[in-house]
Amino acid sequence: MIFSYLRTVRFQDTDAAGVVYFSNVLAICHEAYEASLVAAEFNLKDFFRNPEVALPIVHASVDFFRPMFCGDRLRVELTPHQLNENTFEIVYEIFPEPNLTHHCLAKALTRHVCINPSDRRRQTLSPQMMQWLAPGADPRDADP
């Protein structure tokens, strides 16, 4: 599944040099992740406050190829991949919108592990998450 998220760079996203501050790229990617969950009809309040399941990020990285400035229109393409029964990663590619040059501005990755929040032990991803992660899945097809 590839999910596209459109976003305009805000002044608050930039640093003193006027370009997107490095950590804000991950914040923008997380916005895309949340939007993809909403498109798949996840209830975000229940998802992020679930006392039985948490999906913390255990790894994050970003590569920057071109600067992004306040007012730039971006398209974040999110592609999740299940790694095993309790781990998945999401690849994010950020492009200008419209992408007339076909240049990727940045590429990010987050890796998530499914745990029980009370004992912090790994556990199997829920059927809803596995459906969201399925290759070729439409995010609107996930069962709540």
C-alpha positions as CSV (number, residue, x, y, z in Angstrom):
1,M,0.0,0.0,0.0
2,I,1.2,3.5,-0.8
3,F,-0.6,6.3,0.9
4,S,-0.1,10.0,-0.2
5,Y,-0.3,12.9,2.1
6,L,-0.3,16.5,1.0
7,R,1.2,19.1,3.3
8,T,2.4,22.8,3.1
9,V,5.6,23.7,4.9
10,R,4.8,26.1,7.7
11,F,7.1,28.8,9.1
12,Q,7.2,26.9,12.4
13,D,8.7,23.9,10.5
14,T,11.8,25.9,9.5
15,D,15.0,26.9,11.2
16,A,16.9,30.2,11.2
17,A,18.2,29.4,7.7
18,G,14.7,29.2,6.5
19,V,14.7,25.5,5.7
20,V,12.8,22.7,7.3
21,Y,14.5,21.8,10.6
22,F,15.7,18.2,10.4
23,S,13.5,16.8,13.3
24,N,10.4,18.4,11.8
25,V,10.7,16.1,8.8
26,L,9.9,13.2,11.1
27,A,7.0,15.1,12.6
28,I,5.6,15.6,9.0
29,C,6.1,11.9,8.4
30,H,4.2,11.1,11.6
31,E,1.4,13.3,10.4
32,A,1.2,11.2,7.2
33,Y,1.2,8.0,9.3
34,E,-1.7,9.3,11.3
35,A,-3.6,10.4,8.2
36,S,-3.1,6.9,6.7
37,L,-4.6,5.4,9.8
38,V,-7.6,7.7,9.7
39,A,-8.1,6.8,6.0
40,A,-8.1,3.2,7.1
41,E,-10.8,4.1,9.6
42,F,-8.7,3.6,12.7
43,N,-10.0,5.6,15.7
44,L,-6.9,7.6,16.6
45,K,-8.0,8.3,20.1
46,D,-8.5,4.6,20.8
47,F,-5.4,3.6,18.8
48,F,-2.9,5.8,20.7
49,R,-4.6,5.3,24.1
50,N,-5.0,1.6,23.9
51,P,-4.1,0.1,27.3
52,E,-3.3,-3.3,25.7
53,V,-1.3,-2.3,22.6
54,A,1.4,0.2,21.9
55,L,3.5,0.6,18.7
56,P,6.5,2.7,19.8
57,I,9.1,3.8,17.2
58,V,12.4,2.0,17.9
59,H,14.3,3.4,15.0
60,A,14.1,6.5,12.8
61,S,16.3,7.9,10.1
62,V,16.1,10.6,7.5
63,D,18.2,11.4,4.4
64,F,17.9,14.8,2.9
65,F,18.4,15.5,-0.8
66,R,17.1,19.0,-1.4
67,P,16.0,21.8,1.0
68,M,12.4,22.4,1.8
69,F,11.2,26.0,2.5
70,C,8.2,27.7,4.1
71,G,5.3,27.7,1.7
72,D,6.5,24.6,-0.3
73,R,3.8,22.1,-1.1
74,L,4.9,18.6,-0.3
75,R,3.6,15.1,-1.1
76,V,4.6,12.4,1.4
77,E,4.4,8.9,0.0
78,L,4.1,6.4,2.9
79,T,4.8,2.7,2.3
80,P,4.5,0.3,5.3
81,H,6.2,-3.1,5.4
82,Q,5.6,-5.9,7.9
83,L,8.9,-7.3,9.0
84,N,7.6,-10.1,11.3
85,E,4.6,-10.8,13.5
86,N,5.3,-7.9,15.9
87,T,7.5,-5.4,13.9
88,F,6.9,-3.2,10.9
89,E,8.6,-0.3,9.2
90,I,7.3,2.7,7.2
91,V,9.3,4.2,4.3
92,Y,8.4,7.8,3.6
93,E,9.4,9.6,0.4
94,I,8.9,13.4,0.3
95,F,8.4,15.1,-3.1
96,P,7.5,18.6,-4.2
97,E,3.9,19.0,-5.2
98,P,3.4,19.1,-8.1
99,N,6.5,17.0,-8.8
100,L,7.6,18.4,-12.2
101,T,11.3,17.5,-11.7
102,H,10.7,14.0,-10.3
103,H,13.2,14.7,-7.5
104,C,12.8,13.3,-4.0
105,L,13.5,15.9,-1.4
106,A,13.9,13.5,1.5
107,K,13.5,9.9,2.5
108,A,12.7,8.7,6.0
109,L,12.2,5.4,7.8
110,T,10.5,4.6,11.1
111,R,10.5,1.1,12.6
112,H,7.8,0.1,15.1
113,V,7.4,-2.8,17.5
114,C,4.1,-4.0,18.9
115,I,4.2,-4.3,22.7
116,N,1.9,-4.6,25.7
117,P,2.3,-1.3,27.5
118,S,2.0,-2.7,31.0
119,D,4.9,-5.2,30.8
120,R,6.7,-3.8,27.7
121,R,6.8,-7.3,26.1
122,R,6.5,-7.8,22.4
123,Q,3.2,-9.1,21.1
124,T,1.6,-10.0,17.8
125,L,0.2,-7.1,15.6
126,S,-3.5,-6.9,15.6
127,P,-5.5,-8.2,12.6
128,Q,-6.4,-4.5,11.8
129,M,-2.8,-3.5,11.7
130,M,-1.8,-6.6,9.6
131,Q,-4.5,-5.7,7.1
132,W,-3.2,-2.1,7.0
133,L,0.3,-3.4,6.4
134,A,-0.8,-5.9,3.7
135,P,0.9,-5.2,0.3
136,G,-1.5,-3.6,-2.1
137,A,-4.0,-2.8,0.7
138,D,-6.2,0.2,0.3
139,P,-6.1,2.0,3.7
140,R,-9.9,2.4,3.5
141,D,-10.3,-1.4,3.5
142,A,-8.9,-2.1,7.0
143,D,-11.5,-3.7,9.4
144,P,-11.9,-1.6,12.6
